[in-house]
Every structure is written in structure tokens, then in C-alpha cells.
Amino acid sequence: MAECAEDGCDAEAVVELHVPWADNRVVCAGHARVIARQDGVVADPLDGHEDAWP
């Protein structure tokens, strides 16, 4: 189980974010929902976690 890459968050990572202006990172569903709203960010569910990300 991977941990969310956001500081202070110990939730399970379920999404990989592809961020054009920064390194890709794996994050929890909550952080992914917020960050993925930015233009250019692509969110891909991690294998086995497709149900956690619509």
C-alpha cells in the first residue's frame, strides 16, 4: 500500500497525478479530486483502485 504523497496525509494513495509543471505523484482520492481540477493535470487510478476514482 502506497501512502499519499501530500504532506501530512497518511491516507492510501489510489491515483497517480500527471502534473505538467511538477513531478508525477501518487495521492489519495481526496487530494486527487482537488488537484485534478487544475488545467493540464491528468489523474489515472492505480491498478486495483479503479473503484476509488470515478
SETI-329464 format. One record per residue (C-alpha): residue in one letter; x, y, z. Coordinates in steps of 0.5 Angstrom, whole numbers, plus 500, padded with zeros to 3 digits. Layout:
AXYZ ...
This chain:
M500500500 A503507498 E502513502 C499519500 A505524497 E502530500 D505533507 G501531513 C497526510 D497518511 A491516507 E492511502 A495513495 V490511490 V491516484 E497518480 L497525478 H501527472 V502535473 P506538467 W509543472 A512538477 D514531478 N508526478 R506524485 V501519488 V496521492 C489519496 A482520493 G481527497 H487530494 A487528487 R480531487 V482538489 I489538485 A486534478 R481541478 Q487545475 D488545468 G493540465 V493535471 V491528469 A489523474 D490516473 P487511478 L493506481 D492499479 G487495483 H484502486 E479504480 D473504484 A476509488 W477514483 P471516478 
